[in-house]
C-alpha cells in the first residue's frame, strides 16, 4: 500500500467514525424533540442544518426524514425548503 492509499484509507475511516458519532448525537436530539413534541423552529432548524451534511448516510437520512415529518406540521414551507436542500445536495437521480 502506498502512502497516498494509506492517507485515503485513514480519511475514509475517520469520516465513518465522525458519521457514527453524529448519527448518535443527532438521533438523541431528534428523539427528544419527538418525545417532547417540541415546536421550537430554531431548535429544529439548527438540527436539520447540521444533519444535512451527513445525509449521505442512510441512518442519518432516516433521522432527517423523521424530523422533517414532525416539522411539516409546524411549518410546511420551511420543511419544503429542507427537503429541496437535501435534494440539491444529495439526490442525484436527475443527473
DAGI-V992927 format. One record per residue. N is the residue number from 0. SS is DSSP state (H for helix, E for strand, C for the rest). Layout:
{{N & SS} {N & SS}}
This chain:
{{0 & C} {1 & C} {2 & H} {3 & H} {4 & H} {5 & H} {6 & H} {7 & H} {8 & H} {9 & H} {10 & H} {11 & H} {12 & H} {13 & H} {14 & H} {15 & H} {16 & H} {17 & H} {18 & H} {19 & H} {20 & H} {21 & H} {22 & H} {23 & H} {24 & H} {25 & H} {26 & H} {27 & H} {28 & H} {29 & H} {30 & H} {31 & H} {32 & H} {33 & H} {34 & H} {35 & H} {36 & C} {37 & C} {38 & C} {39 & C} {40 & H} {41 & H} {42 & H} {43 & H} {44 & H} {45 & H} {46 & H} {47 & H} {48 & H} {49 & H} {50 & H} {51 & H} {52 & C} {53 & C} {54 & C} {55 & C} {56 & C} {57 & H} {58 & H} {59 & H} {60 & H} {61 & H} {62 & H} {63 & H} {64 & H} {65 & H} {66 & H} {67 & H} {68 & H} {69 & H} {70 & H} {71 & H} {72 & C} {73 & C} {74 & C} {75 & H} {76 & H} {77 & H} {78 & H} {79 & H} {80 & H} {81 & H} {82 & H} {83 & H} {84 & H} {85 & H} {86 & H} {87 & H} {88 & H} {89 & H} {90 & C} {91 & C} {92 & C} {93 & C} {94 & C}}
